[in-house]
Amino acid sequence: MQPERAHSFAMKSAKCCLNMPFGSFLLKTLAGHTVEKPTKVMDITFDNKVGLAAGFDKDGEYIEVLKLLGFGYIEVGTITPRPQPGNPKPRLFRLKEDQALINRMGFNNKGVHNFAENIRQIHPDRRPVIGGNIGKNKDTPNSSAWMDYVYCLKYLHSLVDYFTINLSSPNTPGLRALQEKEPLIKILSEVQNFNQGLKTPKPLLLKVSPDNSKQVLDDIILVTQECGLTGVIATNTTIERNGLRSTQMELEEIGGGGLSGVPLREKSLDMVKYLHTGLPSSMTIIGVGGISNHDDYRKMLDAGADLVQIYTSFIYQGISVVKKILESR
């Protein structure tokens, strides 16, 4: 089945289980029980340290199902102020030999208002920790991008537990340019100024690209501290294609997009180590990229991550993946 269609079919089927007798029990049983203790990060209590990365549940439609599968938290999005269709299909591809994915989704989502309504429908007992990954609409000029981020934060402030500012997706033209020092300061300062003006400010994190140079990373380390951010998420997907088992012909047929999964593991690990060295210990680091087993999980935590996120390993290993990652064999 074509990957994007398979994704929709699988999640809609799982959601149907919630309305069946013993459906929730079935999902929890298939996922497996973990003995991980809750952990407190950013003054938020997480059921465990393994979260689901943004991009899997773009509109907050499957949060209750995903909680039953054992995820300690769910990051939803990327959410933009207005709905947008994203890039033309096909736009999601499997590299099975590499345990990897390539996507060029392009922030397809139904918009911040639809997302907010979905969150309001969640029963409090079924609500996990929720992160809101926010971005700009494709047709918003970079000079006005900060307005889109502030709009999303304002509208979702009471509905999510933390925010991730996404400036690092390779699938929105010109977006990565916003990680350069001057535009980065503009966006982060505007968002943080609004956030701090609220009665209960929320933790703000910046999601960074694995393709950044050391100079850009040094700027990010400096600017995130100056703007009072809570932390960073390392990393987004990469546009590099080094060391893959898939053939060059396969890659050419697929075309552009961000690569995730096992091939990203070492690159993300190195970036977490670099950020951990440069950032104060009070800042949170969430490590994401290529985590597919308990050993990967431990290495990411040892490198300096406070929490981790997965996506691609969930696709390849199925609904018991959180249990597999948390427990050593």
C-alpha positions in Angstrom: 0.0 0.0 0.0 1.2 3.5 -0.8 2.8 4.9 2.4 0.6 7.9 3.0 -2.5 5.9 2.4 -1.3 3.1 4.6 -0.7 5.6 7.4 -4.2 7.0 7.2 -5.8 3.5 7.0 -3.8 2.2 10.0 -4.5 5.1 12.3 -8.2 5.3 11.4 -8.5 1.6 12.1 -6.8 2.0 15.4 -9.1 4.9 16.3 -12.1 2.8 15.6 -11.0 0.4 18.3 -11.7 3.1 20.9 -15.4 2.8 20.1 -15.4 -1.0 20.4 -15.9 -3.0 23.6 -12.5 -3.7 25.1 -10.9 -1.8 22.2 -8.7 0.3 24.5 -7.6 -2.8 26.4 -6.7 -4.5 23.1 -4.5 -1.6 22.0 -2.7 -1.4 25.3 -2.2 -5.2 25.3 -0.7 -5.2 21.8 1.5 -2.3 22.7 2.8 -4.0 25.9 3.2 -2.6 29.4 6.4 -0.7 30.4 7.7 -0.2 33.9 9.3 3.2 33.1 8.7 5.7 35.9 7.3 9.2 35.2 9.9 11.9 34.7 9.8 15.7 35.2 11.2 17.9 32.5 10.4 21.6 31.9 8.2 21.4 35.0 6.0 18.9 33.1 5.5 15.3 34.2 5.9 12.8 31.4 4.8 9.2 31.7 8.1 8.2 30.1 10.9 9.8 28.1 9.9 8.4 24.7 7.6 10.8 22.7 6.2 10.7 19.2 7.8 13.3 16.9 5.8 15.9 15.0 4.6 14.9 11.5 2.9 11.7 12.5 -0.3 13.2 13.8 -0.5 16.6 12.1 -4.0 17.6 13.2 -4.3 16.0 16.6 -6.8 13.3 15.4 -5.2 10.3 17.0 -3.8 11.5 20.4 -5.9 9.2 22.5 -4.9 6.1 20.5 -1.2 7.1 20.6 -1.3 7.5 24.4 -2.6 3.9 24.7 0.4 2.7 22.7 2.7 3.9 25.4 4.1 7.2 24.2 5.1 9.4 27.1 4.1 12.5 25.1 2.8 13.4 21.6 4.1 16.3 19.6 1.5 17.3 17.1 1.8 19.3 13.9 3.4 21.0 12.2 0.4 23.4 12.6 0.0 26.6 10.5 -2.5 29.4 11.0 -4.5 28.6 7.8 -5.1 25.1 6.3 -2.9 24.1 3.5 -2.7 21.0 1.3 1.0 20.5 1.3 3.1 19.3 -1.6 1.7 17.2 -4.5 1.4 13.4 -3.9 3.3 11.1 -3.8 5.3 12.8 -1.1 6.2 10.0 1.4 8.5 7.1 0.5 9.9 4.0 2.2 13.6 3.0 2.0 13.1 -0.4 3.4 16.8 -1.5 3.2 17.8 1.5 5.2 14.9 1.5 7.7 14.3 5.0 6.6 11.7 7.3 5.1 11.9 10.3 2.7 9.1 12.9 2.9 8.3 16.1 1.3 4.9 16.7 2.9 5.1 20.5 3.0 3.2 21.2 6.3 0.0 19.7 5.1 -2.6 20.3 7.8 -6.1 21.5 8.4 -5.1 24.7 10.3 -4.8 25.8 13.8 -8.6 26.2 14.4 -9.3 22.6 13.4 -6.5 21.4 15.6 -7.8 23.3 18.6 -11.2 21.8 18.2 -9.7 18.3 18.1 -7.8 18.9 21.3 -10.9 20.2 23.1 -12.7 16.9 22.3 -10.1 14.7 24.1 -11.4 13.3 27.4 -9.2 14.5 30.3 -8.4 10.9 31.4 -7.1 10.1 27.9 -5.0 13.2 27.5 -1.2 12.8 27.4 1.4 15.6 27.5 0.9 17.4 24.2 3.4 19.5 22.3 2.4 21.9 19.6 4.8 22.1 16.7 4.1 25.4 14.9 5.1 26.7 11.5 4.4 29.3 8.9 2.1 29.0 5.9 3.9 28.5 2.7 2.7 31.7 1.1 3.6 33.9 4.2 6.8 35.9 3.4 9.8 35.2 5.6 9.7 38.8 6.7 6.2 38.3 8.2 6.8 34.7 9.4 6.9 35.7 13.1 3.2 36.7 12.9 2.3 33.1 12.0 4.2 31.7 14.9 2.7 34.2 17.3 -0.8 33.5 16.0 -0.5 29.8 16.5 0.9 30.2 20.0 -1.8 32.7 21.0 -4.6 30.4 19.8 -3.2 27.2 21.2 -1.7 28.5 24.4 -4.3 27.0 26.8 -4.5 23.7 24.9 -0.9 22.3 24.7 1.8 21.8 27.3 4.8 23.2 25.3 5.5 24.7 21.9 8.1 23.8 19.3 9.1 26.4 16.7 9.8 24.7 13.5 12.2 26.6 11.2 14.1 23.6 10.0 11.9 21.5 7.7 13.5 21.1 4.3 10.1 20.9 2.6 8.9 24.5 2.8 10.9 26.8 0.4 13.1 29.3 2.2 12.1 28.1 5.7 15.6 27.0 6.7 16.9 30.5 6.0 15.1 31.6 9.1 17.7 29.7 11.2 20.2 32.4 10.3 21.1 34.7 13.2 19.1 37.9 12.3 15.8 36.3 11.3 16.1 33.8 14.1 16.4 36.6 16.7 13.4 38.3 15.2 11.1 35.3 15.3 12.2 33.9 18.7 12.1 37.3 20.4 8.6 38.1 19.0 7.2 34.7 20.0 8.9 34.8 23.5 7.8 38.4 24.2 4.2 37.4 23.5 4.6 34.2 25.5 6.1 36.0 28.5 3.3 38.5 28.5 0.8 35.8 29.3 -0.3 34.8 32.8 1.2 31.3 32.4 4.0 31.2 29.8 4.6 27.8 28.1 8.0 26.2 27.5 9.3 27.1 24.0 11.7 24.9 22.1 13.5 25.3 18.7 13.7 22.4 16.3 17.0 22.5 14.5 18.3 21.0 11.2 20.9 18.2 11.2 22.5 20.0 8.2 23.5 23.1 10.0 27.1 24.1 10.1 29.0 24.5 13.4 28.8 28.3 12.9 25.0 28.2 12.6 24.8 25.9 15.6 26.9 28.3 17.6 24.5 31.1 16.6 21.6 29.0 17.7 23.2 28.3 21.0 23.7 32.0 21.6 20.3 33.2 20.3 18.2 30.6 22.2 19.8 31.7 25.4 19.4 35.4 24.6 15.7 34.9 23.8 15.1 32.8 27.0 14.0 29.6 25.2 13.5 26.5 27.3 15.4 24.2 25.0 16.0 22.6 21.5 14.9 19.6 19.6 17.7 17.9 17.6 17.1 17.1 14.9 14.7 17.5 12.0 15.1 15.5 8.8 18.2 15.7 6.5 18.6 16.4 2.8 21.8 14.4 2.7 21.8 10.9 1.2 25.2 9.6 2.3 25.9 6.0 3.1 22.5 4.6 2.0 22.0 1.0 0.9 19.2 2.1 -1.5 20.4 2.5 -5.1 21.0 5.8 -6.7 18.3 5.0 -9.2 15.8 4.5 -6.4 16.8 7.9 -4.9 16.5 9.7 -8.2 13.1 8.3 -8.8 12.0 9.5 -5.3 13.5 13.0 -5.7 13.8 15.6 -3.0 12.7 15.5 0.6 13.8 15.0 4.2 15.4 11.7 5.2 14.6 10.2 8.6 15.3 6.9 10.3 18.4 4.8 11.0 20.7 6.7 8.6 20.2 9.9 10.6 21.2 8.3 13.9 24.9 9.3 14.2 24.3 12.7 12.8 21.6 13.5 15.3 23.6 12.0 18.1 26.6 14.2 17.3 24.5 17.3 17.2 22.9 16.5 20.6 26.5 16.1 22.0 27.5 19.4 20.5 24.4 21.3 21.8 24.8 19.7 25.2 28.3 21.0 25.4 27.3 24.5 24.4 24.0 25.0 26.2 23.6 25.5 29.9 22.4 22.5 31.9 19.1 24.3 32.6 18.1 24.1 29.0 16.2 21.0 27.8 17.4 18.9 24.8 15.1 16.5 23.1 17.0 14.0 20.9 15.3 12.6 17.8 16.7 10.8 14.8 17.3 7.1 14.2 16.3 5.8 17.6 15.1 2.2 17.0 16.2 0.2 20.1 17.2 0.4 23.7 20.8 0.9 22.9 20.1 3.9 20.7 17.9 5.3 23.4 20.6 5.0 26.1 23.2 6.6 23.8 21.0 9.6 23.1 20.4 10.1 26.8 24.1 9.7 27.5 24.8 12.3 24.8 22.8 14.8 26.8 19.2 14.4 25.8 16.6 14.8 28.5 13.8 13.3 26.4 13.7 11.5 23.0 11.3 11.3 20.1 10.7 8.7 17.5 8.8 8.4 14.2 10.3 6.2 11.6 11.0 3.3 13.9 7.3 3.3 14.8 6.5 2.8 11.1 8.9 -0.2 10.8 8.5 -1.9 14.1 4.8 -1.4 14.9 2.8 -0.6 17.9 5.0 -2.2 20.6 8.0 0.0 19.6 7.9 2.1 22.8 8.2 -1.0 25.0 11.1 -2.3 22.9 13.0 1.0 23.2 12.4 1.4 26.9 13.3 -2.1 28.0 16.7 -3.7 27.4 16.7 -7.4 26.4 
